[in-house]
Amino acid sequence: MKAVVVNFRGSYKNQKASNQVIVHVDELTSKAAAEKLVGKKITWTSPKGKVISGKVSAAHGNKGAIRALFEVGIPGQALGHEVKIE
């Protein structure tokens, strides 16, 4: 399943660590559908071929977005790019 990295997790003034991101999946439209993906593996591949993996940690909001926790921080160039959920 393909998804897009939307933003880093954060609040109005503070950003959480760069390994926590918000991901939007086009196929999901509800919070209940997003909660079914919790625990699945998620991977981002850099343009140079480096793979950073993590897992889906929780649903985010009511429109089907999810929160993902990566092993190491992902760079800012990952914003707007695709990730794979397995």
Z-matrix of the N, CA and C atoms (Angstrom, degrees):
N
C 1 1.438
C 2 1.532 1 108.05
N 3 1.310 2 116.32 1 134.93
C 4 1.452 3 120.36 2 -178.95
C 5 1.523 4 110.46 3 -100.10
N 6 1.320 5 115.10 4 147.15
C 7 1.457 6 122.02 5 179.35
C 8 1.523 7 108.56 6 -146.08
N 9 1.326 8 117.19 7 172.34
C 10 1.459 9 122.51 8 -177.94
C 11 1.523 10 109.28 9 -125.43
N 12 1.338 11 116.42 10 135.24
C 13 1.467 12 121.54 11 175.81
C 14 1.523 13 107.42 12 -74.43
N 15 1.336 14 116.49 13 122.45
C 16 1.454 15 121.19 14 -175.94
C 17 1.520 16 111.53 15 -96.32
N 18 1.332 17 117.41 16 -46.78
C 19 1.453 18 120.51 17 -174.67
C 20 1.522 19 109.80 18 -165.15
N 21 1.319 20 115.72 19 165.20
C 22 1.451 21 120.66 20 170.23
C 23 1.520 22 108.39 21 -79.15
N 24 1.317 23 117.02 22 152.30
C 25 1.450 24 120.70 23 178.17
C 26 1.520 25 108.65 24 -74.60
N 27 1.303 26 117.01 25 135.02
C 28 1.452 27 119.79 26 -179.49
C 29 1.511 28 111.58 27 -173.38
N 30 1.298 29 115.30 28 -178.32
C 31 1.452 30 121.51 29 177.96
C 32 1.524 31 108.46 30 -118.49
N 33 1.311 32 116.69 31 -167.25
C 34 1.462 33 121.54 32 -176.50
C 35 1.521 34 112.02 33 -59.31
N 36 1.334 35 116.75 34 -43.77
C 37 1.463 36 120.02 35 -176.11
C 38 1.523 37 113.75 36 -110.79
N 39 1.311 38 118.44 37 -22.00
C 40 1.458 39 121.47 38 -173.86
C 41 1.523 40 111.26 39 -120.10
N 42 1.333 41 115.23 40 145.08
C 43 1.453 42 120.89 41 174.15
C 44 1.518 43 108.22 42 -107.88
N 45 1.311 44 116.11 43 135.98
C 46 1.459 45 119.72 44 174.73
C 47 1.521 46 108.37 45 -69.14
N 48 1.304 47 116.79 46 -179.90
C 49 1.467 48 120.58 47 178.77
C 50 1.522 49 110.03 48 -57.81
N 51 1.322 50 116.51 49 153.83
C 52 1.458 51 120.59 50 -176.05
C 53 1.527 52 113.06 51 -73.24
N 54 1.312 53 117.52 52 3.40
C 55 1.466 54 119.04 53 177.12
C 56 1.531 55 111.62 54 -95.18
N 57 1.333 56 117.85 55 1.02
C 58 1.458 57 121.45 56 178.04
C 59 1.529 58 108.51 57 -112.35
N 60 1.335 59 116.83 58 119.45
C 61 1.457 60 120.66 59 -176.04
C 62 1.528 61 111.02 60 -131.87
N 63 1.330 62 114.97 61 159.96
C 64 1.457 63 122.63 62 173.65
C 65 1.523 64 106.99 63 -101.17
N 66 1.328 65 115.96 64 131.37
C 67 1.458 66 121.90 65 -176.38
C 68 1.524 67 108.32 66 -123.97
N 69 1.337 68 116.20 67 135.66
C 70 1.458 69 121.19 68 178.32
C 71 1.523 70 109.41 69 -108.15
N 72 1.333 71 115.38 70 128.19
C 73 1.464 72 121.88 71 177.71
C 74 1.523 73 107.31 72 -108.57
N 75 1.337 74 117.48 73 123.65
C 76 1.461 75 120.97 74 -176.45
C 77 1.524 76 112.60 75 -63.33
N 78 1.317 77 117.42 76 -32.05
C 79 1.459 78 121.23 77 -175.51
C 80 1.534 79 113.04 78 -74.69
N 81 1.319 80 117.60 79 -16.88
C 82 1.457 81 120.98 80 -177.33
C 83 1.522 82 110.51 81 -97.50
N 84 1.333 83 115.98 82 138.39
C 85 1.461 84 120.05 83 178.90
C 86 1.521 85 113.12 84 -129.89
N 87 1.336 86 117.77 85 -0.79
C 88 1.461 87 119.32 86 -178.57
C 89 1.523 88 110.53 87 -139.95
N 90 1.314 89 114.53 88 161.61
C 91 1.458 90 120.65 89 179.46
C 92 1.523 91 110.68 90 -66.94
N 93 1.321 92 118.14 91 -37.26
C 94 1.467 93 121.73 92 179.83
C 95 1.526 94 111.36 93 -62.86
N 96 1.320 95 116.79 94 -38.92
C 97 1.465 96 120.17 95 178.48
C 98 1.522 97 110.97 96 -69.06
N 99 1.339 98 116.82 97 -36.27
C 100 1.461 99 121.14 98 179.80
C 101 1.524 100 111.59 99 -68.93
N 102 1.317 101 117.85 100 -33.70
C 103 1.467 102 121.12 101 -179.22
C 104 1.520 103 112.47 102 -67.85
N 105 1.322 104 118.04 103 -19.19
C 106 1.469 105 121.42 104 177.89
C 107 1.520 106 111.87 105 -72.11
N 108 1.343 107 117.69 106 -17.93
C 109 1.460 108 121.28 107 -179.42
C 110 1.526 109 113.39 108 -89.53
N 111 1.318 110 117.86 109 -6.02
C 112 1.468 111 120.98 110 -177.57
C 113 1.524 112 109.97 111 -60.58
N 114 1.342 113 115.56 112 129.45
C 115 1.456 114 121.79 113 -179.55
C 116 1.514 115 113.98 114 97.87
N 117 1.318 116 118.19 115 -11.66
C 118 1.464 117 120.10 116 179.82
C 119 1.518 118 110.93 117 -75.87
N 120 1.333 119 116.23 118 159.05
C 121 1.460 120 122.62 119 -179.03
C 122 1.526 121 109.45 120 -83.63
N 123 1.336 122 115.71 121 141.60
C 124 1.456 123 121.71 122 178.68
C 125 1.525 124 108.15 123 -130.95
N 126 1.343 125 117.37 124 138.16
C 127 1.461 126 120.74 125 -178.33
C 128 1.522 127 109.99 126 -133.29
N 129 1.324 128 115.30 127 144.27
C 130 1.461 129 123.11 128 173.17
C 131 1.515 130 107.38 129 -122.43
N 132 1.328 131 116.66 130 132.23
C 133 1.459 132 122.02 131 179.69
C 134 1.525 133 108.45 132 -110.52
N 135 1.338 134 116.15 133 124.84
C 136 1.458 135 120.89 134 179.95
C 137 1.525 136 110.24 135 -73.90
N 138 1.336 137 117.58 136 163.67
C 139 1.469 138 119.53 137 177.73
C 140 1.530 139 112.86 138 -60.50
N 141 1.326 140 118.13 139 -24.41
C 142 1.462 141 121.10 140 178.84
C 143 1.524 142 112.60 141 -88.70
N 144 1.335 143 117.54 142 -3.06
C 145 1.454 144 121.05 143 175.83
C 146 1.517 145 115.74 144 102.30
N 147 1.321 146 118.58 145 -1.49
C 148 1.458 147 120.74 146 177.92
C 149 1.522 148 109.40 147 -73.44
N 150 1.327 149 116.51 148 135.76
C 151 1.462 150 121.73 149 -177.49
C 152 1.524 151 108.99 150 -109.52
N 153 1.324 152 115.76 151 128.05
C 154 1.467 153 122.13 152 174.97
C 155 1.517 154 106.84 153 -116.23
N 156 1.323 155 116.57 154 125.72
C 157 1.458 156 119.77 155 -176.45
C 158 1.522 157 110.78 156 -116.81
N 159 1.316 158 114.32 157 162.98
C 160 1.456 159 121.36 158 179.53
C 161 1.507 160 109.54 159 -164.63
N 162 1.330 161 115.95 160 -157.08
C 163 1.457 162 119.59 161 178.88
C 164 1.523 163 109.98 162 -142.61
N 165 1.320 164 115.35 163 156.72
C 166 1.454 165 121.93 164 177.28
C 167 1.520 166 107.09 165 -78.10
N 168 1.340 167 116.93 166 125.45
C 169 1.462 168 119.66 167 -174.13
C 170 1.526 169 113.84 168 -101.78
N 171 1.348 170 118.22 169 -32.87
C 172 1.465 171 119.57 170 -177.02
C 173 1.518 172 110.05 171 -166.89
N 174 1.331 173 115.35 172 165.78
C 175 1.459 174 120.60 173 170.71
C 176 1.525 175 107.67 174 -79.23
N 177 1.337 176 116.03 175 155.46
C 178 1.464 177 120.38 176 -178.70
C 179 1.523 178 108.29 177 -133.04
N 180 1.304 179 116.62 178 110.32
C 181 1.460 180 120.60 179 -179.94
C 182 1.512 181 111.88 180 80.09
N 183 1.330 182 115.49 181 -169.27
C 184 1.459 183 121.75 182 -175.68
C 185 1.517 184 113.83 183 -107.75
N 186 1.327 185 118.99 184 0.30
C 187 1.463 186 122.27 185 -174.94
C 188 1.519 187 113.59 186 -102.10
N 189 1.337 188 119.16 187 6.46
C 190 1.452 189 120.73 188 175.99
C 191 1.514 190 115.56 189 100.45
N 192 1.317 191 118.41 190 9.45
C 193 1.464 192 120.40 191 175.74
C 194 1.527 193 108.82 192 -77.32
N 195 1.333 194 116.33 193 158.03
C 196 1.462 195 120.99 194 179.53
C 197 1.517 196 109.63 195 -130.44
N 198 1.334 197 115.45 196 157.81
C 199 1.457 198 121.80 197 173.28
C 200 1.518 199 107.49 198 -102.85
N 201 1.330 200 115.53 199 138.84
C 202 1.457 201 120.56 200 179.50
C 203 1.513 202 109.49 201 -125.07
N 204 1.317 203 116.04 202 142.41
C 205 1.457 204 123.25 203 179.64
C 206 1.523 205 107.38 204 -116.29
N 207 1.345 206 116.75 205 110.99
C 208 1.456 207 121.79 206 -178.98
C 209 1.521 208 110.73 207 -90.63
N 210 1.342 209 116.46 208 158.31
C 211 1.463 210 121.34 209 -179.41
C 212 1.519 211 110.87 210 -63.74
N 213 1.321 212 116.56 211 -46.23
C 214 1.461 213 122.54 212 175.88
C 215 1.520 214 107.44 213 -125.11
N 216 1.320 215 117.09 214 165.37
C 217 1.446 216 120.50 215 -178.99
C 218 1.519 217 112.13 216 -66.11
N 219 1.307 218 116.07 217 144.25
C 220 1.454 219 120.04 218 175.56
C 221 1.525 220 108.41 219 -98.49
N 222 1.324 221 117.70 220 149.03
C 223 1.458 222 120.56 221 -177.10
C 224 1.524 223 111.75 222 -74.64
N 225 1.316 224 115.94 223 165.60
C 226 1.452 225 121.28 224 179.38
C 227 1.512 226 113.55 225 -63.97
N 228 1.328 227 118.11 226 -23.79
C 229 1.457 228 120.48 227 179.06
C 230 1.516 229 112.20 228 -67.68
N 231 1.326 230 118.48 229 -11.08
C 232 1.459 231 121.36 230 178.63
C 233 1.526 232 111.81 231 -77.27
N 234 1.321 233 118.05 232 -17.16
C 235 1.464 234 120.33 233 -179.81
C 236 1.528 235 109.60 234 -63.57
N 237 1.326 236 115.69 235 127.96
C 238 1.456 237 120.87 236 -179.12
C 239 1.514 238 114.19 237 88.18
N 240 1.325 239 118.05 238 -4.52
C 241 1.463 240 120.76 239 -179.66
C 242 1.531 241 110.82 240 -99.80
N 243 1.325 242 114.45 241 163.99
C 244 1.455 243 120.47 242 -176.37
C 245 1.522 244 112.63 243 -80.61
N 246 1.320 245 115.09 244 147.49
C 247 1.461 246 123.70 245 169.65
C 248 1.517 247 107.18 246 -126.08
N 249 1.319 248 116.61 247 160.12
C 250 1.464 249 121.24 248 179.43
C 251 1.520 250 109.27 249 -111.84
N 252 1.311 251 115.87 250 133.96
C 253 1.461 252 122.04 251 176.10
C 254 1.516 253 107.05 252 -110.46
N 255 1.328 254 115.47 253 125.63
C 256 1.474 255 120.77 254 -176.70
C 257 1.510 256 110.22 255 -114.75
